[in-house]
Amino acid sequence: LYIERLDDGIVFIGGEGKLYGTDMQALVEGESMTFGDIMDIIIGDGITEIGYNVICGYEKLHTVRLGNGVRVAGNGSIRECPELLFVFVPSGIEKISRDFLYSCNDCIVVTDSEEKGLPKLRNTEKENIIWNVNSYEAMQTAWTNGTELPEIMERWWP
């Protein structure tokens, strides 16, 4: 596993297999980053599963994009990130734990797939899965809180 700083506040996590919370902590600390430095996390296509506590306590984190290879997102994978707005989940996801998000109350999970009977997530205060989103315009239309999408979202689509 490895971590690469792509831009100010944006990191890419690459490698193959399952990503554990201890792996993520070691990667961040090994690159002399702090959790407060990271605003966006991209998890590469070689990662197949994200485990407990992988993304925890990132105070300024806005978005997480799971790579196309991620099939399983376990309990408490993403937790205690108060500014987290969106988690982008690949269409090939097979299992999302109901407790995938913990203490990320305003976060919305976005996927480009059809609804596949994935569970409604717990520990959130609103309907929190938006299906069939494949463009920035579609995301803007789906965003229902009455405000403009954060500018940071534009980078995810051409």
Summary of the structure (lengths in Angstrom):
residues: 158
radius of gyration: 14.4
end to end distance: 27.8
largest distance: 40.6
contacts: 473
relative contact order: 0.13
helix: 16%
strand: 28%
